[in-house]
Structures are given as C-alpha cells and as structure tokens.
Amino acid sequence: MSNIIEIIDWWGRKVVFTEKKWQQKCEDHPELKSRTFLRNIKRTIEEPQQVWEDKSDKTCKRCYYRKYSIDTYVKVIIWIKDDPCRVVSAFETNLVKEINYLDLKRLL
C-alpha cells in the first residue's frame, strides 16, 4: 500500500496518510483531492499553529491546526500510538472546536 503523505511532524515523529485512508476520506471531504490542500496538510503536520487533544480519544489522537484562509483552518487528526503515526482524517474547518471543551488540553 502506498502513502499519499509521508512526513516528519513537529515532534519528530514519522506520520503517514495512506492512499486507502485518503480514498475513504475524499468521499466526505472533496478538498482532499486538491494538490494545494494536500501541501497544506503537510505544512500543518510539520508546522502546526495549534495542537489539541482529541475529544474522542485524548491519549491516542491529536488534532493539528493551521490557518488556511481568512476564515478557515486545515485540521489534521493523527493517531499517535503507532509507528509511524497515521492520519485519521484531514479537512477544512472554520473553527477550532476543541477550544470549547474545558477537559481538553492545548499542547501547542
């Protein structure tokens, strides 16, 4: 199986976005088909502006954010418990929803 993205994140961990996962996620997030958006996913993994614990799994997932446009962010959800770490999902969003949960920690 091939990887759409294979990169080192800001913590120095290898992160992959598999072609299989990418194909699954393209159905719900058509922005993933854009080469520009894929470049921004890489940049978000390498140089996030915010990193949060994930609401559904604080110990195994992290949410990486980077401003994408005036009104939107790239959000990349990463499973951090494997080596290499894996992209669970990535998409464009207009808010950092984790800010609303008092039990979640901002890590960056």
Backbone hydrogen bonds in HBPLUS format (Angstrom, degrees):
<---DONOR---> <-ACCEPTOR-->    atom                        ^
c    i                          cat <-CA-CA->   ^        H-A-AA   ^      H-
h    n   atom  resd res      DA  || num        DHA   H-A  angle D-A-AA Bond
n    s   type  num  typ     dist DA aas  dist angle  dist       angle   num
A0019-GLU N   A0002-SER O   2.93 MM  17  5.81 164.4  1.96 154.9 149.6     1
A0004-ILE N   A0017-PHE O   2.71 MM  13  5.53 148.3  1.81 162.1 169.0     2
A0005-ILE N   A0017-PHE O   3.29 MM  12  4.90 157.6  2.34 128.9 134.2     3
A0017-PHE N   A0005-ILE O   2.85 MM  12  4.90 151.6  1.93 140.4 141.5     4
A0007-ILE N   A0015-VAL O   2.92 MM   8  5.37 165.2  1.94 156.5 161.4     5
A0015-VAL N   A0007-ILE O   2.70 MM   8  5.37 164.2  1.73 168.3 172.1     6
A0009-ASP N   A0013-ARG O   2.72 MM   4  5.36 165.7  1.74 158.2 158.2     7
A0012-GLY N   A0009-ASP O   2.89 MM   3  5.28 161.0  1.93 114.8 120.9     8
A0010-TRP N   A0045-ILE O   3.28 MM  35  6.68 135.3  2.50 161.3 149.0     9
A0085-CYS N   A0014-LYS O   2.83 MM  71  6.07 148.6  1.93 167.9 157.5    10
A0016-VAL N   A0085-CYS O   2.88 MM  69  6.31 155.2  1.94 150.0 154.6    11
A0087-VAL N   A0016-VAL O   2.84 MM  71  6.14 155.5  1.90 158.1 160.2    12
A0022-TRP N   A0018-THR O   2.91 MM   4  6.10 161.2  1.94 151.8 157.9    13
A0023-GLN N   A0019-GLU O   2.91 MM   4  6.10 159.5  1.95 149.7 154.1    14
A0024-GLN N   A0020-LYS O   3.11 MM   4  6.40 157.6  2.16 146.5 152.4    15
A0025-LYS N   A0021-LYS O   2.97 MM   4  6.18 161.4  2.00 153.2 157.8    16
A0026-CYS N   A0022-TRP O   2.93 MM   4  6.06 139.5  2.09 148.7 159.3    17
A0028-ASP N   A0025-LYS O   3.17 MM   3  5.61 127.4  2.46 108.5 119.3    18
A0029-HIS N   A0025-LYS O   2.89 MM   4  5.93 145.4  2.01 151.0 162.1    19
A0032-LEU N   A0029-HIS O   3.01 MM   3  5.98 170.5  2.02 130.7 133.5    20
A0033-LYS N   A0030-PRO O   3.03 MM   3  5.76 169.6  2.04 122.1 125.5    21
A0034-SER N   A0031-GLU O   3.10 MM   3  5.59 166.1  2.12 115.9 120.3    22
A0038-LEU N   A0034-SER O   2.98 MM   4  6.32 155.7  2.04 148.9 155.9    23
A0039-ARG N   A0035-ARG O   2.94 MM   4  6.24 152.8  2.01 147.9 154.8    24
A0040-ASN N   A0036-THR O   3.06 MM   4  6.35 148.7  2.16 142.8 151.6    25
A0041-ILE N   A0037-PHE O   2.90 MM   4  6.26 137.4  2.08 144.0 156.4    26
A0042-LYS N   A0038-LEU O   3.11 MM   4  6.46 160.2  2.16 149.2 152.8    27
A0043-ARG N   A0039-ARG O   3.03 MM   4  6.35 159.5  2.07 145.9 151.5    28
A0044-THR N   A0040-ASN O   2.89 MM   4  6.00 150.8  1.98 139.8 147.8    29
A0045-ILE N   A0041-ILE O   2.97 MM   4  6.28 151.8  2.05 151.3 158.5    30
A0046-GLU N   A0042-LYS O   2.93 MM   4  6.20 161.3  1.96 153.7 159.1    31
A0047-GLU N   A0043-ARG O   2.68 MM   4  5.60 163.4  1.71 151.4 156.9    32
A0049-GLN N   A0065-TYR O   2.77 MM  16  5.84 158.3  1.81 158.0 165.3    33
A0050-GLN N   A0065-TYR O   3.29 MM  15  5.11 153.9  2.36 135.1 134.5    34
A0065-TYR N   A0050-GLN O   2.84 MM  15  5.11 157.5  1.89 157.7 155.9    35
A0107-LEU N   A0051-VAL O   2.66 MM  56  5.25 153.1  1.73 148.0 156.0    36
A0052-TRP N   A0063-CYS O   2.88 MM  11  5.05 155.4  1.94 140.5 148.7    37
A0063-CYS N   A0052-TRP O   2.85 MM  11  5.05 166.6  1.86 149.1 153.1    38
A0053-GLU N   A0105-LYS O   3.12 MM  52  5.77 150.5  2.21 158.4 167.2    39
A0057-ASP N   A0054-ASP O   3.27 MM   3  5.41 134.6  2.49  99.9 111.6    40
A0061-LYS N   A0057-ASP O   3.13 MM   4  5.76 151.4  2.22 155.3 157.8    41
A0080-ILE N   A0060-CYS O   2.78 MM  20  5.51 158.0  1.82 151.3 158.2    42
A0062-ARG N   A0078-ILE O   2.91 MM  16  5.28 147.2  2.02 142.8 153.5    43
A0078-ILE N   A0062-ARG O   2.84 MM  16  5.28 164.8  1.86 156.0 161.1    44
A0064-TYR N   A0076-VAL O   2.79 MM  12  5.07 174.4  1.80 153.2 154.6    45
A0076-VAL N   A0064-TYR O   2.89 MM  12  5.07 158.4  1.94 144.8 151.5    46
A0066-ARG N   A0074-VAL O   3.14 MM   8  5.37 139.7  2.31 143.0 151.7    47
A0074-VAL N   A0066-ARG O   2.79 MM   8  5.37 162.8  1.82 160.1 164.1    48
A0068-TYR N   A0072-THR O   2.83 MM   4  5.44 173.3  1.83 134.5 135.3    49
A0069-SER N   A0072-THR O   3.24 MM   3  5.11 164.8  2.26 127.4 126.6    50
A0073-TYR N   A0093-THR O   2.67 MM  20  5.32 157.5  1.72 161.8 169.9    51
A0093-THR N   A0073-TYR O   2.95 MM  20  5.32 158.3  2.00 147.0 153.3    52
A0075-LYS N   A0091-PHE O   2.86 MM  16  5.51 166.7  1.88 168.6 173.0    53
A0091-PHE N   A0075-LYS O   2.97 MM  16  5.51 152.0  2.05 150.0 159.0    54
A0077-ILE N   A0089-SER O   2.85 MM  12  5.26 167.4  1.86 149.9 154.2    55
A0088-VAL N   A0077-ILE O   2.72 MM  11  5.41 163.4  1.74 150.4 155.7    56
A0079-TRP N   A0086-ARG O   2.73 MM   7  5.13 164.0  1.75 163.4 162.8    57
A0086-ARG N   A0079-TRP O   3.03 MM   7  5.13 152.4  2.11 141.5 147.5    58
A0099-ILE N   A0096-VAL O   3.27 MM   3  6.03 161.0  2.31 119.3 124.1    59
A0100-ASN N   A0097-LYS O   3.04 MM   3  5.79 161.3  2.07 122.1 126.8    60
A0101-TYR N   A0098-GLU O   3.15 MM   3  5.54 168.1  2.16 114.4 118.1    61
A0104-LEU N   A0101-TYR O   3.20 MM   3  5.70 168.9  2.21 116.8 120.0    62
